Amino acid sequence: MGISGKLYSFLYLRGFRVWVSYRTQTVLTVLGWVLP
């Protein structure tokens, strides 16, 4: 694994974290609408 491999894995993990946080925010927003 060279430098390109490290960079790819770093960007992949970062994008995954951003996606998870985005999904969590969306779920919380939906729950805020549904729950009284």
TAMOFEN-V221221 format. One record per residue. N is the residue number from 1. RES is the residue in one letter. OMEGA is omega in whole degrees, -180 to 180 (none if undefined). D_CENTER is the distance of its C-alpha to the mean C-alpha in Angstrom with 1 decimal. Layout:
BEGIN
n: <N,N>
res: <RES,RES>
omega: <OMEGA,OMEGA>
d_center: <D_CENTER,D_CENTER>
END
This chain:
BEGIN
n: <1,2,3,4,5,6,7,8,9,10,11,12,13,14,15,16,17,18,19,20,21,22,23,24,25,26,27,28,29,30,31,32,33,34,35,36>
res: <M,G,I,S,G,K,L,Y,S,F,L,Y,L,R,G,F,R,V,W,V,S,Y,R,T,Q,T,V,L,T,V,L,G,W,V,L,P>
omega: <-178,-179,-180,179,179,-179,-180,-179,180,-180,-180,-180,-180,179,180,179,180,-180,-180,-180,179,179,180,179,180,180,180,179,179,179,178,178,-174,-177,180,none>
d_center: <24.4,25.1,23.4,21.7,20.3,18.9,17.5,15.8,14.3,13.1,11.5,10.0,8.6,7.4,5.8,4.3,3.3,2.9,2.2,2.9,4.5,5.6,6.9,8.4,10.0,11.3,12.8,14.3,15.8,17.3,18.7,20.2,21.9,23.2,24.3,27.5>
END
